[in-house]
Each structure stands twice: as C-alpha cells, then as structure tokens.
Amino acid sequence: MKYRYIIFPLLSFFLVITSCNDPEFLTENNPNDFTASAFWKTDAHAMNGIMSTYGALQLSNVMGGSGSTSMLVRTDLAKPNPWNSGAKALNDFSFNESTGFVNGKWKDLYVGVFRANQVIKNVPDIIMDDTQKEQILGEAYFLRGLFNFWLAVTYNNGAIVLHTEVPSIDKVEKGLSSKEEVYAAIISDFEMAKSLLPEKWPEEQLGRATWGAATALLGKVHLYQENWGEAANNFKEIIDRPDLYQLVNIEDNFGIENEFNAESIFEVAFSDAVKTGASGYTVDGPNGSEATTRPRVLAPGFAGGWRVEIPTLWAIEMYKNDPIDPSDPRNVGRTYSLRSAASIAFQGDELPFYTKEHGEINWETGNLKTQGYIRKFQNWQNESEDKTLTRSGINERIVRLADVYLMYAEAVLERDGDGGVQTAIDYINLVRKRSAVLPLVASSYNKTTLMTHLIKVERALEFAFEGHNIRYHDIRRKGMAKGIFEEIAATDFELEGAIVKDFELAAQNYGPDKEFFPIPNSEVLGNENLENSGD
C-alpha cells in the first residue's frame, strides 16, 4: 500500500518577514488572507507541513517528472536519442550554467530545503503529542539532509548555499558555504534524524523516513567523504537488523506490485492517478499528477514511448557477460542473469517485452545505434505504457539493502585494504547469489582489483538506471569517469554489420570542470554573493 503524500502548496510560499519598518503595511489585515501566522497551530498543520516537504521529492527536476531519467545519460550506461538536445548536453558534458536542467534542479532542490526549514522552525512551538512531534521533526531533518546532500553531490564540488533556517527578506541572498561546512551540516541532520525517527511505520504510512533510512544515508555521506570507519559502522547497523531488512527477488525492486518490500530502505512514492481538472502531466502541486515520465522517456515506440534514452552498447555487453551460476536451478534454460532480465531488454535475450515475444519486437536501431531498451521501473508487463497516459506511478527506490551491502564492502576494503577482501567478497556474493550469478572467489582478487570490479562492474549491473544518479556519483567519486568514457570511445561496437563509436564527445569534454554542475547563471546574476567557483 502506498502512503499518499498530502501536498500543501501554500506552505512553500510562506516567508516570515522580520525587517519590515513600514507602519502603513501593518495597519490592516485582509481577513481572507491565509498567512504563516494563521498556520502552524495544530498537529494537522504539522502533518501538512511535513507532507509538503515530502512532496518536493516529487518535483519534476528532483525525482518526479523527468528528473530521474534526465540524470541517467550522465553515465556510461545510457545515452539519448540524437534529437534531444537537453539530454545530449548532459550526455556529452557540454552543459553549462545556462542549461535548463542545471537551473531547474537547483531551484527544485532548494524548494525542498525551504519546506524542511519551515517544519524545523515552526513545529517545536505547536502543542501536540510529543512522540508525533519528534517523529515529524526527525523527518524534516532527514529530508533537509537529503536535499542538501543531493545539492552537494551535484553542484560546484559541494560548495553550495547552505540554508539552515527560514531566511528573512534581508538574508535570502547568501554566499557559498565551503564543502566542509555543507557536509558537516548534512551529517548533523542525518544524525538528528537517526535519533528521532522510528524503526518502522504502520502499513498505511509506509514511505515515511525511518531510522534505517537515516542510518543508511548517514553511512553513504561518510562513504562519499571517505570516512571509511564511520561509513562501515553505519552500514553494519543496517546489516545487523534482518528483522527489518532482507534481500528479495531482484525483479521485485522495480515494479509497482512489491513497493516498500523488505529490501527497501527509502523510496519516493508516486501515483499515476490524475487529480480532478488536471491535464495529466507531472506537475507539482494540487493540479497535477504525482508521477514520473519514465514511460514516455524510456519506452519504445511500439509501447507508446519516445525512447528518448536507451541503454548503451557498453551496458548491454556488460549484462551479456554477467556470468550465471550453472549450479543454480533458477538458471535452467537461461542464458543471461536474473539482474540482466530485470534491468534491460536487448536483442537476443529471448524474453517478452510489453507482451511481445522476442521475434515480434521492433528494435528500432537506426540512428540510435543500440540493441535494447531499459526494462527497470517500466510497466513492461503491460501491452503498452499508454494505459497510464505516459505517466508512471512506480516508486523510485533511493536506497535498498543491496546498496548497503555493496557500500559496506567498499568501506571495509578501503578501511582494511587486502585484509578486507574476504569480508567484501562475502557481501558482494550475497548480492550476486540473489540473482543466481556465479560467486566471486577471494583468492582471485586483492584490494585494488576487487575495488575496480566493485565500482566498475558490480555496482553498475546492480543499480543501473536507479536512485539519484547512483552510477555517475560512483564513477566520479572514484576518479573512474574519464577513463571509462575514454575506454568506451576507443571501443569498436559492431551493430547491423557496421562499426559504432560511442562517447567520443564525452571522453573529449569530461574533466574537472565538468564533474559537477556549475551554480546556475540565473542564481549568480540574481545574487551578488554567488559565483561559479567551488572548493
């Protein structure tokens, strides 16, 4: 059952003004106005406030609309069709401070920060049940930490504008905080959330942040900051709670039927329902659906999609080479791995796709120069995505137990070196075994070779096309992106009797100045305290 976010759009417009000196301004009140002073009085207001903050996750440049799909092409695993200029700019790293997605994502993430700060500022003064108050504040700290974390890993090498309170009118234009200040604030927020949030919610409230979500994200922040011991400790807390989290069938992580399952630690809830009077497009607020555009962006033409983004030939080859375990009975009659079947559809996999048998599928190669489509988070069991009018209500999984296992393997490897190889292998093999993939043998690896495999291959095959750009952040933070793009650019792929070259522009353009988005030009022009120079 999905927990429906109750969007309260007026909240996002509340701004407490503390420096008004005009007496004329204060002499009369419009009784029809709904202001911040009339709000934040009851427990219902507190609930509306936190649900509005959750709603910011559904904004079209965050995880809603095309927010999640737009980020896919920044990696080695997906590429855009040749007529989509916006996606091409992200894919070949020719974006700049004026690029639409660069501006829109910054704006939408700060909407989330603002809404969280409203809750943190106002809820403590509401007379209500203390336990409920603590939980709502824990959710607000969690969400503020999450929005700031996504800003830090996306923009300006982590040096962003840090808002830790609702700004007054004279404090809206702030300068950049250092990367160290930003990450300290993020860690503080997740630690606070961890101390306040419950381990689980009643079934009708699934989707709200939990102790596990805060612990997993806290570990991830420490991992990204190379605090290996702290990261490992947080991940181990999750691992040691099989009563809360367990691996499930790989395919159950990507459809609408098994949302909030035992592997899920935090996911963003969506619905393909259209509100009365709405157009059906994914618009934040009371007059639009709370959905993603994955069907329209990723589905093939015969299923009602535009195939704006598709898996690369590089990704298809990796999935083809994912070695199945011949001793596992689930592989009887199977050529390719279970996680391959759950992630992509490609020419030669012999599996149905949108109810079409393999021989009936039009692979529509042409200028796209590929042999496949993305299956993950698609309604591919249906005959067509048109049944949801190009909207998807499938939840976006942000972090799941398999991610914690592999991040724990990374943290242990970095902390313990060669001495951590066996432990890392054990947790990697738990993830591989779930998909009936041949287990790794510790004697074949040392710390360096296992780390390369973990980041370059294992995490790619497990988390392709999901989360908040998991794949790109993995290869960027490990310094692998440039080398991978150059390797792909130097590879000759054969398709329909022709040689195909990919990622040549990405390999040429990628460098330190393209690892992060710049501060948007609209923000720099409107705030004299901002400039595009990170730490």
C-alpha positions as CSV (number, residue, x, y, z in Angstrom):
1,M,0.0,0.0,0.0
2,K,1.3,3.4,-0.9
3,Y,1.4,6.2,1.6
4,R,0.0,9.2,-0.2
5,Y,1.8,12.5,0.3
6,I,-0.6,15.3,1.2
7,I,0.7,18.2,-0.8
8,F,0.0,21.6,0.8
9,P,1.3,24.0,-1.8
10,L,0.6,27.3,0.1
11,L,3.3,26.3,2.6
12,S,6.0,26.8,0.0
13,F,5.1,30.5,-0.3
14,F,5.3,31.3,3.4
15,L,8.1,33.7,4.2
16,V,8.4,35.3,7.6
17,I,9.4,38.9,7.2
18,T,11.4,40.3,10.2
19,S,12.7,43.6,8.9
20,C,9.6,45.5,7.8
21,N,9.5,49.1,9.2
22,D,6.5,50.4,7.3
23,P,3.6,51.1,9.8
24,E,1.2,51.5,6.9
25,F,2.0,47.9,5.9
26,L,0.9,46.7,9.4
27,T,-2.3,48.7,9.9
28,E,-4.8,46.5,8.1
29,N,-5.3,42.8,7.7
30,N,-7.3,41.1,4.9
31,P,-9.5,38.5,6.7
32,N,-9.4,36.3,3.5
33,D,-5.6,36.1,3.5
34,F,-4.1,32.8,4.6
35,T,-0.7,33.6,6.1
36,A,2.1,31.9,8.0
37,S,0.8,33.4,11.3
38,A,-2.5,31.6,10.8
39,F,-0.8,28.3,10.2
40,W,1.5,26.2,12.4
41,K,-1.1,26.0,15.1
42,T,-2.2,22.3,15.2
43,D,-0.9,18.8,14.8
44,A,-2.8,18.7,11.4
45,H,-0.7,21.8,10.3
46,A,2.5,20.0,11.3
47,M,1.5,16.9,9.3
48,N,0.6,19.1,6.3
49,G,3.9,20.8,6.6
50,I,6.0,17.6,6.5
51,M,3.9,16.1,3.7
52,S,4.6,19.2,1.7
53,T,8.3,18.6,2.3
54,Y,8.0,15.0,1.1
55,G,6.2,16.4,-1.9
56,A,9.3,18.3,-3.0
57,L,10.9,14.9,-3.7
58,Q,8.2,14.6,-6.5
59,L,9.2,17.8,-8.2
60,S,10.0,17.4,-11.9
61,N,13.7,18.1,-11.6
62,V,14.2,16.0,-8.4
63,M,12.8,12.5,-8.7
64,G,9.4,13.3,-10.3
65,G,8.6,14.1,-13.9
66,S,11.7,13.5,-16.0
67,G,14.0,14.3,-13.0
68,S,15.3,10.8,-12.5
69,T,15.5,9.9,-16.2
70,S,17.4,13.1,-17.1
71,M,20.3,12.1,-14.9
72,L,20.6,8.6,-16.5
73,V,22.6,9.8,-19.5
74,R,25.4,11.3,-17.4
75,T,26.8,7.8,-17.1
76,D,28.3,5.1,-19.3
77,L,25.1,3.0,-19.1
78,A,22.6,5.2,-21.0
79,K,22.5,7.5,-24.0
80,P,20.0,9.9,-25.5
81,N,18.4,9.8,-28.9
82,P,20.1,12.2,-31.4
83,W,17.3,14.8,-31.5
84,N,17.0,15.6,-27.8
85,S,19.4,18.5,-27.3
86,G,18.9,18.7,-23.5
87,A,19.7,15.0,-22.9
88,K,22.6,15.3,-25.3
89,A,24.2,18.2,-23.4
90,L,24.1,16.1,-20.2
91,N,25.5,13.0,-22.0
92,D,28.4,14.7,-23.8
93,F,29.1,17.1,-20.9
94,S,28.6,20.2,-22.9
95,F,26.1,21.6,-20.4
96,N,26.8,25.0,-18.8
97,E,25.4,27.4,-16.2
98,S,22.5,28.3,-18.5
99,T,21.4,24.7,-19.3
100,G,17.7,24.2,-18.3
101,F,18.1,21.1,-16.2
102,V,21.0,22.6,-14.3
103,N,18.8,25.6,-13.4
104,G,15.7,23.6,-12.7
105,K,17.3,21.0,-10.5
106,W,18.9,23.7,-8.3
107,K,15.6,25.5,-7.9
108,D,13.6,22.4,-7.1
109,L,16.1,21.0,-4.5
110,Y,16.0,24.4,-2.7
111,V,12.2,24.2,-2.6
112,G,12.7,21.0,-0.6
113,V,15.2,22.7,1.7
114,F,12.9,25.6,2.3
115,R,9.9,23.4,3.2
116,A,12.0,21.4,5.6
117,N,13.2,24.5,7.3
118,Q,9.6,25.7,7.7
119,V,8.9,22.5,9.6
120,I,12.0,22.7,11.8
121,K,11.3,26.3,12.7
122,N,7.6,26.1,13.5
123,V,6.7,22.6,14.7
124,P,8.5,22.8,18.0
125,D,6.1,25.5,19.2
126,I,2.9,23.5,18.3
127,I,1.1,21.9,21.2
128,M,0.8,18.3,20.2
129,D,1.7,14.8,21.1
130,D,5.5,14.8,21.9
131,T,6.2,11.5,20.1
132,Q,4.5,12.7,17.0
133,K,6.3,16.0,17.2
134,E,9.7,14.2,17.5
135,Q,8.9,12.0,14.5
136,I,7.9,14.9,12.3
137,L,11.0,16.8,13.2
138,G,13.1,13.7,12.5
139,E,11.5,13.5,9.0
140,A,12.3,17.2,8.4
141,Y,15.9,16.8,9.4
142,F,16.2,13.7,7.2
143,L,14.7,15.5,4.2
144,R,16.7,18.6,4.6
145,G,19.8,16.4,4.9
146,L,18.8,14.5,1.8
147,F,18.1,17.7,-0.3
148,N,21.4,19.3,0.7
149,F,23.3,16.0,0.0
150,W,21.9,15.9,-3.5
151,L,22.8,19.5,-4.0
152,A,26.3,18.9,-2.7
153,V,27.0,15.8,-4.9
154,T,25.5,17.6,-7.9
155,Y,26.8,21.2,-7.8
156,N,30.1,23.1,-7.5
157,N,32.1,20.4,-5.8
158,G,29.9,20.6,-2.8
159,A,30.3,24.3,-2.1
160,I,26.6,25.4,-2.2
161,V,24.4,27.9,-0.5
162,L,23.6,26.4,2.9
163,H,20.2,27.4,4.4
164,T,19.7,26.0,7.9
165,E,16.8,28.3,8.8
166,V,13.9,30.1,7.1
167,P,15.5,33.2,5.7
168,S,14.2,36.7,6.4
169,I,13.9,39.0,3.5
170,D,17.3,40.5,4.1
171,K,19.1,37.2,4.4
172,V,17.8,35.5,1.2
173,E,21.0,36.3,-0.7
174,K,23.6,34.2,1.0
175,G,27.1,33.4,-0.2
176,L,28.5,29.9,-0.7
177,S,29.4,27.7,2.2
178,S,32.5,25.6,2.0
179,K,32.3,21.9,1.1
180,E,33.4,21.1,4.7
181,E,30.6,23.2,6.2
182,V,28.0,21.7,3.9
183,Y,28.9,18.1,4.7
184,A,29.1,18.8,8.4
185,A,25.5,20.2,8.3
186,I,24.3,17.2,6.3
187,I,25.9,14.7,8.7
188,S,24.3,16.6,11.6
189,D,20.9,16.5,10.0
190,F,21.1,12.7,9.4
191,E,22.4,12.1,12.9
192,M,19.5,14.1,14.3
193,A,17.0,12.2,12.1
194,K,18.5,8.9,13.2
195,S,17.9,9.7,16.8
196,L,14.3,10.8,16.3
197,L,12.8,8.5,13.7
198,P,11.0,5.2,14.3
199,E,12.3,1.9,13.0
200,K,9.1,1.4,11.0
201,W,5.7,2.9,10.4
202,P,2.3,1.3,10.3
203,E,1.4,-0.2,6.9
204,E,-0.8,2.7,5.9
205,Q,2.1,5.1,6.5
206,L,4.8,3.3,4.5
207,G,7.0,5.7,2.6
208,R,7.9,8.0,5.6
209,A,11.5,8.1,6.5
210,T,12.7,5.7,9.2
211,W,15.7,5.1,11.5
212,G,17.1,2.8,8.7
213,A,16.8,5.4,6.0
214,A,18.7,8.0,8.2
215,T,21.3,5.4,9.1
216,A,21.9,4.3,5.5
217,L,22.1,7.8,4.2
218,L,24.4,8.8,7.0
219,G,26.7,5.9,6.1
220,K,26.5,7.0,2.4
221,V,27.6,10.6,3.3
222,H,30.5,9.2,5.3
223,L,31.4,7.0,2.4
224,Y,31.4,9.9,-0.1
225,Q,33.6,11.8,2.4
226,E,36.0,8.8,2.7
227,N,35.3,8.4,6.4
228,W,35.6,4.7,5.9
229,G,35.2,3.6,9.6
230,E,32.1,5.7,10.2
231,A,30.6,4.5,7.0
232,A,31.2,0.9,7.8
233,N,29.7,1.2,11.2
234,N,26.5,2.8,10.0
235,F,26.1,0.2,7.3
236,K,26.7,-2.7,9.7
237,E,23.9,-1.3,11.9
238,I,21.5,-1.9,9.0
239,I,23.1,-5.3,8.1
240,D,22.6,-6.5,11.7
241,R,18.8,-5.9,11.5
242,P,17.5,-8.8,9.4
243,D,14.2,-8.3,11.3
244,L,13.9,-5.0,9.4
245,Y,15.7,-5.6,6.1
246,Q,16.2,-8.6,3.8
247,L,17.1,-9.1,0.1
248,V,14.1,-10.0,-2.1
249,N,13.8,-11.3,-5.6
250,I,15.7,-8.8,-7.8
251,E,12.7,-8.0,-10.0
252,D,10.6,-7.1,-7.0
253,N,12.6,-3.9,-6.5
254,F,11.5,-2.2,-9.8
255,G,7.7,-2.7,-10.2
256,I,4.5,-1.4,-8.6
257,E,3.5,-4.7,-7.1
258,N,6.2,-5.0,-4.4
259,E,6.9,-1.5,-3.3
260,F,8.1,-0.9,0.3
261,N,9.3,-4.5,0.4
262,A,11.8,-6.0,2.9
263,E,14.8,-4.8,0.8
264,S,13.6,-1.2,0.5
265,I,15.1,1.3,2.9
266,F,13.8,4.5,1.4
267,E,11.8,5.2,-1.8
268,V,9.9,8.1,-3.2
269,A,6.2,7.3,-3.6
270,F,4.4,8.1,-6.9
271,S,1.0,7.6,-8.3
272,D,-0.3,7.6,-11.9
273,A,-3.7,8.9,-10.7
274,V,-4.7,12.3,-12.2
275,K,-6.4,14.8,-10.0
276,T,-9.7,16.3,-10.9
277,G,-9.3,19.1,-13.5
278,A,-5.6,18.2,-14.2
279,S,-4.1,17.7,-17.6
280,G,-2.4,14.5,-16.6
281,Y,1.2,15.8,-16.9
282,T,3.5,15.5,-14.0
283,V,3.2,18.9,-12.3
284,D,3.9,19.6,-8.6
285,G,1.0,20.9,-6.6
286,P,-2.7,20.4,-6.4
287,N,-3.4,20.4,-10.1
288,G,-1.1,17.7,-11.5
289,S,-0.3,14.1,-11.1
290,E,2.4,12.9,-8.7
291,A,4.2,10.6,-11.2
292,T,7.3,10.2,-13.3
293,T,7.7,10.3,-17.0
294,R,9.7,7.1,-17.3
295,P,7.1,5.5,-19.7
296,R,7.2,8.4,-22.2
297,V,11.0,8.9,-21.9
298,L,12.2,5.3,-21.9
299,A,9.6,3.0,-23.5
300,P,9.9,2.0,-27.2
301,G,7.7,3.5,-29.8
302,F,5.6,0.3,-30.1
303,A,4.7,0.6,-26.4
304,G,3.7,4.3,-26.6
305,G,7.1,5.8,-25.6
306,W,9.5,8.2,-27.2
307,R,12.7,6.2,-26.4
308,V,14.5,9.4,-25.5
309,E,17.1,7.4,-23.6
310,I,18.3,3.8,-24.1
311,P,21.0,1.5,-22.7
312,T,24.4,1.8,-24.3
313,L,26.0,-1.0,-26.2
314,W,28.6,-0.9,-23.4
315,A,25.9,-1.6,-20.8
316,I,24.4,-4.4,-23.0
317,E,27.7,-6.1,-23.3
318,M,28.2,-5.9,-19.5
319,Y,24.9,-7.5,-18.9
320,K,25.5,-10.2,-21.5
321,N,28.8,-11.0,-19.7
322,D,27.3,-11.2,-16.2
323,P,28.2,-14.9,-15.6
324,I,25.3,-17.1,-14.4
325,D,25.8,-19.8,-11.9
326,P,25.2,-23.2,-13.7
327,S,24.6,-24.9,-10.3
328,D,21.6,-22.7,-9.5
329,P,18.3,-24.2,-10.6
330,R,16.9,-20.8,-11.4
331,N,19.3,-20.7,-14.4
332,V,17.9,-23.8,-16.1
333,G,17.2,-22.8,-19.7
334,R,18.6,-19.3,-19.0
335,T,21.4,-17.6,-20.9
336,Y,21.6,-14.3,-19.1
337,S,21.4,-13.4,-15.5
338,L,18.3,-12.5,-13.5
339,R,19.5,-9.0,-12.9
340,S,20.1,-8.6,-16.6
341,A,16.5,-9.6,-17.2
342,A,15.3,-7.2,-14.5
343,S,17.2,-4.3,-15.9
344,I,17.2,-4.2,-19.7
345,A,15.6,-5.8,-22.8
346,F,18.0,-6.4,-25.6
347,Q,18.1,-8.2,-28.9
348,G,19.0,-11.8,-28.3
349,D,17.7,-12.1,-24.7
350,E,14.6,-14.1,-25.9
351,L,12.3,-12.6,-23.2
352,P,8.9,-11.0,-23.9
353,F,8.7,-7.2,-23.7
354,Y,5.4,-5.3,-23.5
355,T,3.7,-8.7,-24.1
356,K,5.5,-9.1,-27.5
357,E,7.6,-12.2,-28.0
358,H,11.2,-11.6,-28.9
359,G,10.7,-12.1,-32.6
360,E,7.9,-9.6,-32.7
361,I,9.9,-6.7,-31.2
362,N,10.9,-3.8,-33.4
363,W,14.3,-2.9,-32.0
364,E,14.3,0.4,-33.9
365,T,18.0,0.7,-34.1
366,G,18.6,3.2,-37.0
367,N,20.3,6.4,-35.7
368,L,20.0,5.2,-32.1
369,K,22.6,2.5,-32.8
370,T,21.6,0.2,-30.0
371,Q,20.0,-3.2,-29.5
372,G,18.0,-2.7,-26.4
373,Y,15.7,-0.7,-24.1
374,I,15.5,-0.1,-20.4
375,R,13.2,-2.5,-18.5
376,K,13.8,-1.3,-14.9
377,F,11.0,0.8,-13.5
378,Q,8.9,0.3,-16.7
379,N,5.4,-1.2,-16.9
380,W,6.8,-3.7,-19.4
381,Q,4.3,-6.4,-18.3
382,N,1.6,-4.4,-19.9
383,E,0.8,-4.3,-23.6
384,S,1.6,-0.6,-23.7
385,E,2.6,2.3,-21.5
386,D,-0.4,4.2,-23.0
387,K,-2.5,2.6,-20.3
388,T,-1.1,5.2,-17.9
389,L,-1.1,8.0,-20.4
390,T,2.7,8.3,-20.4
391,R,2.8,8.6,-16.6
392,S,4.3,6.1,-14.2
393,G,3.2,5.5,-10.6
394,I,6.1,3.2,-9.9
395,N,8.1,4.3,-6.8
396,E,11.7,5.5,-7.2
397,R,13.9,3.5,-4.9
398,I,16.6,5.7,-3.3
399,V,18.4,3.2,-1.2
400,R,17.9,-0.6,-0.7
401,L,19.7,-3.3,1.2
402,A,21.8,-4.5,-1.7
403,D,23.2,-1.0,-1.9
404,V,24.1,-1.1,1.8
405,Y,25.9,-4.5,1.3
406,L,28.0,-3.2,-1.6
407,M,28.7,0.2,0.1
408,Y,29.8,-1.8,3.2
409,A,32.1,-3.9,1.0
410,E,33.6,-0.7,-0.3
411,A,34.1,0.8,3.1
412,V,35.7,-2.4,4.5
413,L,38.0,-2.6,1.5
414,E,39.1,1.0,1.9
415,R,39.5,0.7,5.7
416,D,41.2,-2.7,5.8
417,G,43.0,-3.0,2.5
418,D,43.8,-6.5,1.4
419,G,42.7,-7.7,4.9
420,G,39.2,-6.7,3.9
421,V,39.0,-8.7,0.7
422,Q,37.2,-11.8,2.1
423,T,34.6,-9.7,4.0
424,A,33.9,-7.6,0.9
425,I,33.6,-10.7,-1.2
426,D,31.1,-12.2,1.2
427,Y,28.8,-9.3,0.9
428,I,29.3,-8.9,-2.9
429,N,28.4,-12.6,-3.2
430,L,25.2,-12.2,-1.2
431,V,24.0,-9.7,-3.9
432,R,25.3,-12.0,-6.8
433,K,23.7,-15.1,-5.3
434,R,20.3,-13.3,-5.1
435,S,20.4,-13.0,-8.9
436,A,21.9,-16.5,-9.4
437,V,25.2,-15.0,-10.6
438,L,28.4,-17.0,-10.3
439,P,30.1,-16.1,-6.9
440,L,33.5,-14.4,-6.8
441,V,36.5,-16.2,-5.3
442,A,38.5,-14.2,-2.8
443,S,41.9,-15.7,-3.9
444,S,41.4,-14.1,-7.4
445,Y,41.5,-10.5,-6.0
446,N,43.4,-8.1,-4.0
447,K,42.1,-4.7,-2.6
448,T,42.8,-2.8,-5.9
449,T,41.4,-5.3,-8.3
450,L,38.3,-6.0,-6.2
451,M,37.6,-2.3,-5.8
452,T,37.8,-1.8,-9.6
453,H,35.4,-4.7,-10.2
454,L,33.1,-3.5,-7.4
455,I,32.7,0.0,-8.8
456,K,33.1,-0.5,-12.5
457,V,31.0,-3.7,-12.9
458,E,29.2,-4.9,-9.8
459,R,27.5,-1.6,-8.8
460,A,26.8,-0.8,-12.5
461,L,24.9,-4.1,-13.0
462,E,23.0,-3.9,-9.7
463,F,22.0,-0.2,-9.7
464,A,21.8,0.9,-13.3
465,F,19.1,3.5,-14.0
466,E,18.1,3.9,-10.4
467,G,18.4,6.2,-7.4
468,H,19.6,9.7,-7.6
469,N,22.2,9.2,-10.3
470,I,23.9,6.4,-8.3
471,R,26.1,5.3,-11.2
472,Y,27.5,8.7,-12.1
473,H,28.3,9.5,-8.5
474,D,30.1,6.2,-8.1
475,I,32.4,6.6,-11.1
476,R,33.0,10.3,-10.4
477,R,33.9,10.0,-6.7
478,K,36.3,7.1,-7.5
479,G,38.0,9.0,-10.3
480,M,36.9,6.5,-12.9
481,A,34.6,8.5,-15.1
482,K,37.2,9.9,-17.5
483,G,38.9,6.6,-18.0
484,I,35.6,4.8,-18.6
485,F,34.4,7.3,-21.2
486,E,37.8,7.1,-22.9
487,E,37.6,3.3,-22.9
488,I,34.2,3.3,-24.5
489,A,35.3,5.9,-27.1
490,A,38.2,3.7,-28.1
491,T,35.9,0.6,-28.4
492,D,34.5,-0.5,-31.8
493,F,31.0,-1.9,-31.3
494,E,29.6,-3.9,-34.2
495,L,25.9,-3.4,-35.0
496,E,24.0,-4.4,-38.1
497,G,27.2,-5.0,-39.9
498,A,28.6,-1.5,-39.1
499,I,31.1,-0.2,-36.6
500,V,29.6,2.1,-34.0
501,K,31.6,4.6,-31.9
502,D,30.1,5.9,-28.7
503,F,31.0,8.6,-26.1
504,E,33.7,10.3,-28.1
505,L,32.4,13.8,-27.2
506,A,32.0,12.8,-23.5
507,A,35.6,11.5,-23.4
508,Q,36.8,14.7,-25.0
509,N,34.7,17.1,-22.9
510,Y,34.9,15.5,-19.5
511,G,37.3,17.0,-17.0
512,P,37.5,18.6,-13.5
513,D,35.3,21.5,-14.7
514,K,32.5,19.0,-15.7
515,E,32.5,16.7,-12.7
516,F,29.8,18.9,-11.1
517,F,27.1,21.2,-12.4
518,P,28.0,24.9,-12.0
519,I,26.0,27.3,-10.0
520,P,23.1,28.2,-12.3
521,N,23.6,31.5,-14.1
522,S,20.2,32.8,-13.1
523,E,21.3,32.4,-9.4
524,V,24.6,34.1,-10.0
525,L,23.0,37.1,-11.8
526,G,20.4,37.5,-9.0
527,N,22.8,37.1,-6.0
528,E,25.9,39.2,-5.8
529,N,27.2,36.8,-3.2
530,L,27.4,33.9,-5.6
531,E,30.0,32.9,-8.2
532,N,30.9,29.7,-10.0
533,S,34.0,28.6,-8.1
534,G,34.0,25.6,-5.9
535,D,36.5,24.5,-3.3
